[in-house]
Amino acid sequence: MSGDLEVEQKVATKLTCKKCGLIILKPNTAIHQVLSQFMLPDQTGNPECVEKFAMVTDIYAFENVGFLKSVNEHKIQLCHLKIMSGDLEVEQKVATKLTCKKCGLIILKPNIAIHQVLSQFMLPDQTGNPECVEKFAMVTDIYAFENVGFLKSVNEHKYLACADCEYGPIGFHYTSNAKKIYVALSRVNESDS
């Protein structure tokens, strides 16, 4: 600082999660910020004095970050890991592209869905036999999909299929709640490109 002129210094390094190494911010996307004696809760909830921060002005600058419940007037951020402890729940984005196993059509682009575990969910296979599936990619908007088709409803489920070759079921949503749509990760291919 020089007089009334304040120069913002960018954080030139990549910021990653100390626990898992997941990228939180890419280099030069945040600026250094000092907050005098800010008390930030640690993982156990005990307050810890923290003064140095990386500040962004746009939530979309983050590569992976989740928001926990508000504490007083602050929203607490964590790495997008599935951490459950009392009221703490943070979700991990699906960082890979999801494509049809049969024809290769893109179902979902990377970083659109979040990982979701459904304990012992029975999803029918192509022959109609139930198969236990637990790992899913979940979206809350039907328009998040690149290509997906819907099969007829069976009981309380509406099943998903590839929009091109109709391979499926690859996922489902509950007929009572179309806001959460699940794609079984075992029924699609995952790729980085």
C-alpha positions in Angstrom: 0.0 0.0 0.0 1.1 3.5 -0.8 -1.0 6.3 0.5 -4.6 5.6 -0.5 -3.6 3.4 -3.4 -4.0 -0.3 -2.7 -2.6 -2.8 -5.2 -4.1 -6.2 -5.4 -1.6 -9.1 -5.5 -2.8 -12.2 -7.3 -2.3 -15.6 -5.7 0.2 -17.0 -8.3 0.1 -20.6 -7.0 -2.5 -23.4 -7.4 -4.4 -24.0 -4.2 -5.2 -27.6 -3.3 -7.0 -29.4 -0.5 -4.5 -30.4 2.2 -6.3 -33.7 2.8 -6.9 -35.0 -0.7 -5.0 -32.8 -3.1 -8.1 -31.7 -5.1 -7.6 -28.4 -6.9 -9.6 -25.6 -5.2 -8.3 -22.6 -7.2 -6.1 -22.4 -10.3 -3.2 -19.9 -10.2 -4.0 -16.2 -10.7 -7.7 -16.6 -10.1 -7.7 -15.1 -6.5 -6.1 -12.2 -4.8 -4.3 -12.1 -1.4 -6.5 -10.7 1.4 -5.6 -10.1 5.0 -8.4 -10.2 7.6 -7.1 -9.1 11.0 -7.7 -11.9 13.6 -10.5 -13.6 11.8 -11.7 -16.7 13.8 -12.4 -19.6 11.5 -13.6 -22.9 12.9 -11.2 -25.9 12.4 -12.4 -29.4 11.4 -13.5 -30.0 15.0 -15.4 -26.7 15.3 -12.8 -25.0 17.5 -12.1 -21.4 16.5 -8.7 -20.8 15.0 -7.2 -17.3 14.2 -6.6 -17.0 10.5 -5.4 -13.8 8.8 -4.2 -14.8 5.3 -6.9 -15.6 2.7 -7.2 -16.0 -1.1 -10.3 -14.0 -2.1 -12.4 -14.4 -5.3 -15.3 -12.2 -6.4 -17.0 -14.9 -8.5 -18.2 -18.2 -7.1 -17.5 -19.8 -10.5 -13.8 -19.1 -10.1 -13.6 -22.2 -7.9 -12.6 -25.6 -9.4 -14.0 -27.5 -6.4 -15.5 -26.1 -3.3 -18.6 -26.7 -1.3 -20.5 -24.6 1.2 -21.5 -25.7 4.6 -24.2 -24.2 6.8 -24.0 -20.6 7.8 -22.3 -19.8 11.1 -23.4 -16.3 12.2 -23.0 -14.2 9.1 -20.4 -16.4 7.4 -20.7 -19.2 4.9 -18.0 -21.8 5.6 -16.3 -23.3 2.6 -14.7 -26.8 2.3 -13.1 -28.8 -0.4 -15.7 -30.7 -2.5 -15.3 -34.0 -0.5 -18.1 -36.0 1.0 -17.6 -35.2 4.6 -20.5 -36.0 7.0 -20.3 -34.9 10.6 -23.4 -33.6 12.2 -24.7 -30.8 9.9 -21.6 -30.9 7.7 -22.1 -32.3 4.3 -20.1 -31.3 1.2 -20.4 -33.0 -2.1 -17.8 -34.0 -4.7 -18.2 -33.1 -8.3 -17.9 -35.8 -11.0 -14.8 -34.5 -12.8 -15.1 -36.9 -15.7 -17.1 -37.0 -18.9 -19.9 -39.6 -18.8 -20.6 -41.4 -22.1 -22.8 -44.3 -23.2 -21.1 -47.7 -22.9 -22.7 -48.9 -26.1 -22.4 -46.0 -28.6 -20.1 -43.5 -26.9 -22.6 -40.6 -26.9 -21.9 -37.9 -24.3 -24.4 -38.2 -21.4 -22.9 -35.6 -19.1 -19.9 -33.2 -19.4 -17.4 -33.0 -16.5 -18.1 -31.1 -13.3 -21.9 -30.9 -13.9 -23.0 -33.7 -11.6 -22.1 -34.5 -8.0 -21.2 -37.9 -6.6 -24.0 -39.6 -4.7 -24.1 -42.9 -2.9 -27.5 -44.7 -2.6 -27.2 -47.7 -0.2 -28.1 -50.9 -2.0 -30.3 -49.4 -4.7 -31.7 -52.1 -7.0 -31.5 -50.8 -10.7 -32.7 -53.2 -13.4 -30.2 -54.3 -16.0 -31.0 -54.5 -19.7 -32.8 -57.8 -19.2 -34.9 -56.5 -16.4 -33.0 -58.3 -13.6 -32.3 -56.1 -10.5 -28.7 -55.2 -9.9 -27.4 -53.6 -6.7 -25.9 -50.2 -7.6 -24.6 -47.7 -5.1 -22.4 -45.1 -6.9 -24.2 -42.4 -8.9 -23.8 -39.0 -10.6 -26.7 -36.8 -9.6 -28.0 -33.6 -11.3 -30.8 -31.4 -10.2 -31.7 -30.1 -13.7 -32.8 -32.2 -16.7 -31.1 -29.6 -18.9 -27.8 -30.5 -17.4 -27.7 -33.6 -19.7 -26.1 -33.5 -23.1 -28.1 -36.6 -24.3 -30.5 -38.7 -22.3 -33.7 -40.4 -22.9 -36.5 -41.5 -20.5 -38.0 -44.9 -20.4 -41.5 -45.6 -19.0 -42.2 -45.3 -15.3 -42.1 -48.5 -13.3 -43.6 -48.2 -9.8 -42.0 -45.1 -8.3 -39.1 -44.8 -10.7 -38.7 -43.3 -14.2 -35.6 -44.8 -15.8 -33.0 -43.2 -18.0 -31.4 -44.5 -21.3 -29.0 -43.2 -23.9 -30.8 -40.8 -26.2 -29.2 -42.3 -29.3 -29.0 -46.1 -29.0 -31.5 -46.5 -26.1 -29.0 -48.5 -24.0 -30.2 -48.6 -20.4 -31.4 -48.2 -17.9 -28.4 -46.1 -17.1 -30.1 -44.3 -14.2 -33.4 -43.0 -12.8 -35.4 -40.4 -10.9 -38.2 -40.9 -8.5 -41.6 -40.0 -10.1 -42.4 -38.1 -6.9 -39.2 -36.0 -7.2 -37.8 -35.2 -10.6 -35.4 -32.6 -9.2 -32.8 -35.3 -8.4 -31.8 -37.4 -11.4 -29.3 -40.2 -10.9 -26.9 -41.8 -13.4 -25.3 -45.1 -12.3 -21.6 -44.8 -12.8 -21.3 -48.5 -13.4 -23.7 -48.1 -16.5 -21.6 -45.4 -18.3 -18.0 -44.9 -19.3 -16.0 -42.2 -17.5 -13.2 -40.4 -19.3 -11.1 -37.3 -18.7 -11.3 -35.9 -22.2 
